[in-house]
């Protein structure tokens, strides 16, 4: 769990550029920034998993698929309903919180899977 939490902090906050963060939530042109962002998650996850538990290499692909789905859903809500900080939408921080909670639950679930299959 600590490994996947570390991965999330690095990929979601340290390595995510403004182009990715803003671009992935747009009505149009969101695909490339979203893909780039999720590929960063994939690369960091794969690197860490190969170091710590290489037999679970495929977990990086699962994490990628779930991450891109969650972020696209958040981007869709942001773009469709104007749930942005710029719009001062009162649901902005709630949407961010739900997004982060789902990512952490993903890490928790994947950690349980790896721990249950030593």
Beta strands, then each sheet from edge to edge (+ up, - down):
end
